[in-house]
Amino acid sequence: MHSLWFHFALLIGSAIAIYLSCELFVNGVEWVGRKLAVGQKATGSILAAFGTALPESVVTLVAVAFGGSIAAKQLGVGAALGGPLALATIAYATVGIVLLLCRQHLPRTSEICSDFRGLARDQGWFLLIFAAKIALGLFAFAWKPWLGILFLAAYALYFRQEMGGGVCQEEEGETEPLIFARHAAVPRTGIALLQTLVALAVIFFASHLFVAQLGALAPSLGLEPQLLALLLSPIATELPETMNAIIWVRQGKYRLALANISGAMMIQATIPTAFGLFWTPWLLTRPLLLAGAVTIAAIAGMFLALRAGLVSRWLLSSMGLFYLLFVGLLLMLHLA
């Protein structure tokens, strides 16, 4: 039986490993995006988002498809609802807080304004898909599992649209030399892809270690499995996206940071939901419905702000208040 300090040390160590591997990942995925000529928005919303969302999607799949207990399936469904909540609140707030700490402002160029309109469109589609996801959790009917195919099709359509969107007219900042080939002005595609995959492997195992330590610490904190899935697991599984946002904002690459969050949200709204529909009854409890309601409220606010071009570092920072609201309401519901 390991002590709490041992688990806490592993928790901190795995978080550091995730950050360092994210440095490798963002550097590699930028070069992969350049080699594929897909533009910075698609690099963030598709390539980076798919890579960093893969670990939590696998966690959901294993929990709902191979979990031998009801608690395991509840953890999977909780992660499918908690992931979008963490991205809509904590990830966006992280971008705003880093901007404030670095004393930077979001630029008001025509390219950024165009990106805001594109992100508003993405957030609008997310709202529709997410609302359908919540509505399905209110009813039980025999052919519900087949609807999982529609969620996979929705992401396939999004993927096609983003990858076919063309290259942005103006790239943000300079692409730093590839870490695995520092002396090459233009590294080979193979070495850029290798660095990206190595970073993903470290992110995957470090994320699992992080979640395992949360699970070990949860009983000492008095948290039940479903509360753990909603409160702490999403923070852990969305840590790579949050780390990516910190790194890219620090480099002045706001397009990549915001696109990564938006793209990860589209994955979380579709792929884990499909897994949940395939292998569970997908009936949502009150805590899960509360998570859904707060997520919808947060994204509705972001949608309106992006559409009006009013996104600022203070607005992004304030998204964290939605998560604090959720925690307060959830604890009240739990105590009741």
C-alpha positions as CSV (number, residue, x, y, z in Angstrom):
1,M,0.0,0.0,0.0
2,H,1.7,3.2,-1.2
3,S,1.4,6.4,0.8
4,L,-0.5,9.4,-0.3
5,W,2.8,11.3,-0.8
6,F,3.9,8.6,-3.3
7,H,0.7,9.0,-5.3
8,F,1.0,12.8,-5.1
9,A,4.6,12.6,-6.3
10,L,3.6,10.4,-9.3
11,L,0.7,12.9,-10.0
12,I,3.1,15.8,-10.2
13,G,5.7,13.8,-12.2
14,S,3.2,12.6,-14.8
15,A,1.9,16.2,-15.2
16,I,5.5,17.4,-15.9
17,A,6.0,14.5,-18.3
18,I,2.8,15.5,-20.2
19,Y,3.9,19.1,-20.5
20,L,7.4,18.2,-21.8
21,S,5.9,15.7,-24.3
22,C,3.4,18.4,-25.4
23,E,6.4,20.6,-26.2
24,L,7.6,17.8,-28.5
25,F,4.1,17.2,-29.9
26,V,3.2,20.8,-30.8
27,N,6.6,21.3,-32.5
28,G,6.2,18.0,-34.4
29,V,2.6,18.5,-35.4
30,E,3.3,22.0,-36.8
31,W,5.9,20.5,-39.2
32,V,3.5,17.7,-40.1
33,G,0.8,20.3,-40.9
34,R,3.3,22.2,-43.0
35,K,4.3,19.1,-44.9
36,L,0.6,18.2,-45.6
37,A,-0.1,21.9,-46.5
38,V,-3.3,21.9,-44.5
39,G,-2.9,25.4,-42.9
40,Q,-2.7,26.3,-39.2
41,K,-6.4,26.0,-38.4
42,A,-6.7,22.5,-39.7
43,T,-3.3,21.6,-38.0
44,G,-4.9,22.7,-34.6
45,S,-8.4,21.5,-35.1
46,I,-7.7,18.2,-36.8
47,L,-4.1,17.0,-36.5
48,A,-3.4,18.3,-32.9
49,A,-6.9,17.7,-31.6
50,F,-7.1,14.2,-32.9
51,G,-3.7,13.3,-31.4
52,T,-4.4,14.7,-28.0
53,A,-8.0,13.5,-27.8
54,L,-7.0,9.9,-28.7
55,P,-6.0,8.9,-25.1
56,E,-9.4,10.0,-23.5
57,S,-11.3,8.4,-26.4
58,V,-9.5,5.1,-25.8
59,V,-10.2,5.4,-22.1
60,T,-13.9,5.8,-22.8
61,L,-13.9,2.9,-25.3
62,V,-12.2,0.6,-22.8
63,A,-14.5,1.6,-20.0
64,V,-17.8,1.2,-21.9
65,A,-16.9,-1.7,-24.2
66,F,-14.7,-3.9,-21.9
67,G,-15.6,-2.6,-18.4
68,G,-17.0,-5.5,-16.4
69,S,-18.9,-3.5,-13.9
70,I,-21.6,-0.8,-13.9
71,A,-19.2,1.5,-12.1
72,A,-16.7,1.2,-15.0
73,K,-19.4,2.0,-17.6
74,Q,-20.4,5.0,-15.5
75,L,-16.9,6.2,-15.5
76,G,-16.8,6.0,-19.3
77,V,-20.1,7.9,-19.7
78,G,-19.0,10.4,-17.1
79,A,-15.7,11.0,-19.1
80,A,-17.8,11.5,-22.3
81,L,-19.7,14.3,-20.6
82,G,-16.9,15.7,-18.5
83,G,-14.4,16.1,-21.4
84,P,-16.4,18.7,-23.2
85,L,-17.1,20.5,-19.9
86,A,-13.4,20.7,-19.1
87,L,-12.6,22.0,-22.6
88,A,-15.4,24.6,-22.7
89,T,-14.4,26.0,-19.3
90,I,-10.9,25.2,-18.1
91,A,-9.1,25.0,-21.5
92,Y,-10.5,28.3,-22.7
93,A,-9.9,29.9,-19.3
94,T,-6.3,28.7,-19.5
95,V,-5.8,30.6,-22.8
96,G,-7.1,33.8,-21.2
97,I,-5.1,33.5,-18.0
98,V,-1.8,32.8,-19.9
99,L,-2.6,35.9,-22.1
100,L,-3.0,38.0,-18.9
101,L,0.2,36.6,-17.3
102,C,2.2,37.2,-20.5
103,R,0.6,40.7,-20.9
104,Q,-0.5,39.8,-24.4
105,H,-3.7,40.7,-26.2
106,L,-5.5,38.8,-29.0
107,P,-4.6,40.6,-32.2
108,R,-7.5,42.1,-34.2
109,T,-6.2,41.3,-37.7
110,S,-8.5,40.3,-40.5
111,E,-7.2,36.7,-40.4
112,I,-8.0,36.4,-36.7
113,C,-11.5,37.9,-37.2
114,S,-12.0,35.3,-40.0
115,D,-10.9,32.6,-37.7
116,F,-13.3,33.8,-35.0
117,R,-16.2,33.4,-37.5
118,G,-15.0,30.0,-38.4
119,L,-14.7,29.0,-34.7
120,A,-18.2,30.4,-34.1
121,R,-19.5,28.1,-36.8
122,D,-17.7,25.1,-35.2
123,Q,-19.2,26.0,-31.8
124,G,-22.6,26.3,-33.3
125,W,-22.4,22.8,-34.7
126,F,-21.0,21.6,-31.4
127,L,-24.0,23.0,-29.6
128,L,-26.4,21.2,-31.9
129,I,-24.6,17.9,-31.6
130,F,-24.1,18.2,-27.9
131,A,-27.8,19.1,-27.3
132,A,-28.8,15.9,-29.3
133,K,-26.3,13.9,-27.2
134,I,-28.0,15.2,-24.0
135,A,-31.5,14.7,-25.3
136,L,-30.8,11.0,-26.1
137,G,-29.8,10.5,-22.5
138,L,-33.4,11.3,-21.4
139,F,-35.1,8.4,-23.3
140,A,-34.8,4.7,-23.6
141,F,-35.6,2.9,-26.9
142,A,-34.5,-0.2,-28.7
143,W,-32.7,1.3,-31.7
144,K,-30.8,4.0,-29.8
145,P,-27.4,2.3,-30.3
146,W,-27.7,2.7,-34.1
147,L,-27.7,6.4,-33.6
148,G,-24.0,6.2,-32.7
149,I,-23.3,5.9,-36.4
150,L,-24.7,9.4,-36.9
151,F,-22.2,10.8,-34.4
152,L,-19.3,9.2,-36.2
153,A,-20.7,10.5,-39.5
154,A,-20.9,14.0,-38.0
155,Y,-17.2,14.0,-37.1
156,A,-16.3,12.6,-40.6
157,L,-18.1,15.5,-42.1
158,Y,-16.3,18.0,-39.9
159,F,-13.0,16.3,-40.7
160,R,-13.6,16.6,-44.4
161,Q,-14.6,20.3,-44.1
162,E,-11.5,21.3,-42.0
163,M,-9.0,19.4,-44.2
164,G,-10.5,20.8,-47.3
165,G,-10.6,24.4,-46.0
166,G,-7.4,25.4,-47.7
167,V,-4.2,27.1,-46.3
168,C,-4.5,30.3,-44.3
169,Q,-3.2,33.4,-46.1
170,E,-1.0,34.4,-43.2
171,E,0.8,32.0,-40.8
172,E,1.2,33.0,-37.1
173,G,4.8,33.2,-36.0
174,E,7.8,31.2,-37.1
175,T,7.8,27.4,-37.0
176,E,10.6,26.5,-34.7
177,P,13.3,24.0,-35.8
178,L,12.2,20.4,-35.3
179,I,13.6,19.2,-32.0
180,F,14.6,15.8,-33.5
181,A,16.4,17.6,-36.3
182,R,17.5,21.0,-35.0
183,H,20.1,21.6,-37.7
184,A,17.8,20.9,-40.6
185,A,16.1,24.0,-42.1
186,V,13.3,21.8,-43.5
187,P,13.2,18.4,-41.8
188,R,12.1,15.3,-43.6
189,T,8.4,14.3,-43.2
190,G,9.4,10.9,-41.7
191,I,11.4,12.5,-38.8
192,A,8.6,15.0,-38.1
193,L,6.0,12.2,-38.0
194,L,8.3,10.1,-35.7
195,Q,8.7,13.0,-33.2
196,T,4.9,13.5,-33.2
197,L,4.2,9.8,-32.6
198,V,6.8,9.5,-29.9
199,A,5.3,12.5,-28.1
200,L,1.8,11.0,-28.4
201,A,3.0,7.8,-26.9
202,V,4.5,9.6,-23.9
203,I,1.3,11.7,-23.6
204,F,-0.8,8.6,-23.6
205,F,1.1,6.7,-20.9
206,A,1.6,9.8,-18.8
207,S,-2.1,10.7,-19.0
208,H,-3.1,7.2,-17.9
209,L,-0.6,7.4,-15.0
210,F,-2.1,10.8,-14.0
211,V,-5.7,9.4,-14.0
212,A,-4.5,6.3,-12.0
213,Q,-3.1,8.6,-9.3
214,L,-6.3,10.5,-9.2
215,G,-8.2,7.2,-8.7
216,A,-5.8,6.3,-5.9
217,L,-6.2,9.6,-4.2
218,A,-10.0,9.8,-4.7
219,P,-11.0,7.6,-1.7
220,S,-9.0,9.8,0.6
221,L,-10.9,12.8,-0.7
222,G,-14.2,11.1,-0.2
223,L,-15.1,11.1,-3.9
224,E,-17.4,8.5,-5.5
225,P,-16.5,7.0,-9.0
226,Q,-19.1,9.2,-10.8
227,L,-17.9,12.3,-9.0
228,L,-14.4,11.4,-9.9
229,A,-15.3,11.0,-13.5
230,L,-17.0,14.4,-13.6
231,L,-14.7,16.5,-11.4
232,L,-11.2,15.2,-11.7
233,S,-10.8,12.7,-14.6
234,P,-11.8,15.3,-17.4
235,I,-9.1,17.7,-16.0
236,A,-6.6,14.9,-16.3
237,T,-7.6,13.6,-19.7
238,E,-7.9,17.1,-21.2
239,L,-4.5,18.1,-19.8
240,P,-2.7,17.7,-23.1
241,E,-5.0,20.1,-24.9
242,T,-4.6,22.6,-22.0
243,M,-0.8,22.2,-22.2
244,N,-0.9,22.7,-25.9
245,A,-2.8,25.9,-25.4
246,I,-0.3,27.2,-22.9
247,I,2.6,26.5,-25.2
248,W,1.0,28.0,-28.3
249,V,-0.2,31.1,-26.5
250,R,3.2,31.6,-25.1
251,Q,4.6,31.5,-28.7
252,G,1.9,33.9,-29.9
253,K,0.1,31.3,-32.0
254,Y,-3.5,32.0,-30.9
255,R,-5.0,30.5,-34.0
256,L,-3.5,27.1,-33.2
257,A,-4.4,27.3,-29.5
258,L,-8.1,28.1,-30.1
259,A,-8.4,25.7,-33.0
260,N,-7.0,22.9,-30.9
261,I,-9.6,23.4,-28.2
262,S,-12.4,23.7,-30.8
263,G,-11.3,20.6,-32.7
264,A,-11.0,18.6,-29.5
265,M,-14.5,19.6,-28.5
266,M,-15.9,18.3,-31.8
267,I,-14.1,15.0,-31.2
268,Q,-15.4,14.8,-27.6
269,A,-19.0,15.6,-28.8
270,T,-19.0,12.7,-31.3
271,I,-16.6,9.8,-31.0
272,P,-16.9,9.0,-27.2
273,T,-20.7,9.6,-27.5
274,A,-20.8,7.0,-30.3
275,F,-18.9,4.5,-28.0
276,G,-21.4,5.2,-25.2
277,L,-24.4,4.7,-27.4
278,F,-23.0,1.4,-28.8
279,W,-22.2,-0.2,-25.5
280,T,-24.3,1.4,-22.7
281,P,-28.0,2.4,-22.3
282,W,-26.9,6.0,-22.4
283,L,-29.3,7.2,-19.7
284,L,-28.0,10.3,-18.0
285,T,-28.2,10.8,-14.2
286,R,-28.8,14.2,-12.6
287,P,-25.0,15.0,-12.2
288,L,-24.4,14.2,-15.9
289,L,-27.3,16.3,-16.9
290,L,-26.0,19.2,-14.8
291,A,-22.6,18.8,-16.6
292,G,-24.4,19.0,-19.9
293,A,-26.4,22.1,-18.9
294,V,-23.3,24.0,-17.8
295,T,-21.4,23.0,-20.9
296,I,-24.2,24.2,-23.1
297,A,-24.4,27.5,-21.2
298,A,-20.6,28.0,-21.5
299,I,-20.4,27.3,-25.2
300,A,-23.5,29.4,-26.0
301,G,-21.6,32.3,-24.5
302,M,-18.5,31.6,-26.5
303,F,-20.6,31.2,-29.7
304,L,-22.1,34.6,-29.3
305,A,-18.8,36.2,-28.4
306,L,-17.0,34.6,-31.3
307,R,-19.7,35.5,-33.7
308,A,-19.7,39.2,-32.6
309,G,-15.8,39.2,-32.6
310,L,-15.8,40.2,-28.9
311,V,-13.4,37.5,-27.7
312,S,-10.8,38.9,-25.3
313,R,-8.4,37.6,-22.7
314,W,-10.8,38.6,-19.9
315,L,-13.7,36.9,-21.5
316,L,-11.7,33.7,-22.0
317,S,-10.5,33.8,-18.4
318,S,-14.1,34.1,-17.1
319,M,-15.0,30.8,-18.7
320,G,-13.4,29.2,-15.6
321,L,-16.3,30.6,-13.6
322,F,-18.6,28.1,-15.3
323,Y,-16.5,25.2,-14.0
324,L,-16.6,26.7,-10.5
325,L,-20.4,27.0,-10.8
326,F,-20.6,23.4,-11.9
327,V,-18.5,22.2,-8.9
328,G,-20.6,24.2,-6.5
329,L,-23.9,22.9,-7.9
330,L,-22.6,19.3,-8.1
331,L,-21.5,19.3,-4.5
332,M,-24.8,20.7,-3.4
333,L,-26.6,18.0,-5.4
334,H,-24.3,15.3,-3.9
335,L,-24.8,16.5,-0.3
336,A,-28.6,16.7,-0.9
